[in-house]
Amino acid sequence: MTVTVIGGGVLGLCIATELTGRGIPVAIRDDAPGPQACSWWAGGMLAPWCEAENADEAVLRHGLSAADWWQDQGVPVTRNGTLVVSLSRDAGALSRFARRSGGHQTLDAPGIAALEPDLAGRFSRALFFTDEAHLAPREALAILSGRLGRTDATTGTVIDCRGLSARDALRDLRGVRGEMVVIRCPEITLSRPVRLLHPRMPLYVVPRGDGVFMLGATMLESDRRGPATARAVLELLSAAFALHPAFAEAEVLELGADARPAFPDNLPRIRRVGGVIHANGLYRHGFLLAPAVARMVADHLQHQTRPEFMDADND
Amino acid sequence: MPVFYGSEIDSALMLGTAGYPSPKILADAFARSGAGIATVSLRREGGGGQDFWALIQSLGVRLLPNTAGCHSVREAVTTAHMAREVFATDWIKLEVIGHADTLQPDVFGLVEAARILAADGFKVFPYCTEDLTVCERLLDAGCQVLMPWGAPIGSGLGLNNPHGLRALRAAFPDVPLVVDAGIGLPSHAAAAMEMGYDAVLLNSAVARAGDPAAMAGAMADAIRAGRAAYLADPMERTDMAIPSTPVIGRAFL
């Protein structure tokens, strides 16, 4: 069996890596990872417990093993957990988040100061998700991509991981726009992603090292991929300022926007249509769910299993 | 059942479409709610929202596009025109926001925008306060429905000024009135219907519940109960106890 994976975003690369690891020859049909892939703009948080607050239980169940998978591929993974805070007037939001997620402990002000000294004195209560992790998406994509062969031909079994471009075959796929900002702020050091709950402007800040932070991400029901809007940038930067006023002095390095592929229930799908296996719809859970979907696709190819996310098999 | 601009709607629940965990859950919530009208926002997408709008259109309920997020008359009027094209309806929920933190309506801009849109053939559903004078001006401007707030949008505080809402009902007995915004619990929705309001419009109370479909069902039940209670002509309140069985003539044993 030889396999061609069309699409070199996070899912295509993970599937190709998983198949290679099982001794199946694979080639990627796409350019090297770059801004054309929506995973290029991702946060890279491996935060299944936090996501469970607003996502189907399958996201938690299949996301738990993501950090191990990435580490097994030699991708640097930082396993320092996630810190979730809210402004004092939104204390109810923190209680709600605690109630609807899991896998966290509650920290008081000294606990927050011990964990993230730069946030000392700013919040009286936080949730600490101890078992979560994060990675640098572009580094992760480059590591996987560097080990995989490329092709201009489509031969053997075809796995289509084109994301939103596959709407020609997957009619129920839609785009959910997200915008992000990358800043440099050497005054602030964070050791883990921090989420600021806000009823209108939720924010996460992912440290990338060397004083660089990624701020994300908006969620809009739109497939528009054009540049970030002023409104989105205003909201992200305002929320960052609320997290720590020193962010006002940051240099803005990059603004980005893209559209995430999603199905109506915001869960991934594996779908076999006319000899092509489609894997798609990772929504905002690209790096979190791609390893699990990759294993499912590989199991399906090797053992003809019908995985959980497979909803059509008309071969 | 409420009648808006000559159309009878078979539910007094109007449900918003923003902020659900997924379109699937949104559709489940609509199915459970029996809502007859879905409000949908055009403002924030800035184009490219066709897939989502197609999902909303597939809900099979009447659409009421809104001008959510508009802070000026011009923005609201432009958005209303876009909505008329996209959704092929002359119904428009008119929001002109006056204050960024509380999302209070700018009632001056609201009246002006309502006049412009009504003259242009729109059937305007204005999101307003319960102020009698403002509501009178909106009717003068051509509105045939009024949608006073219960409390600030998304606050879940319920009916902040029950007296004002009752006074509005009494002042305009023949105008369809909808409590729009601020509903957090079924009891809030029931209270509005018990006052004789024609309908309730809500979104966050369902979308942000842990189980949106279950909350949608609870809201529908509460609205039905509140309406039935209003039609049943509730007893008057008194300060003294009135026994339900006569005390005179009881046998002495």
Interface residues (C-beta under 8 A of the other chain):
Chain A: N54 A55 D56 R99 R100 R174 G175 R177 P199 L220 E221 S222 D223 R224 T229 A259 A262 P264 D265 N266
Chain B: P21 S22 P23 K24 I25 A27 R44 E45 G46 G47 G48 G49 Q50 D51 F52 L55 G154 G210
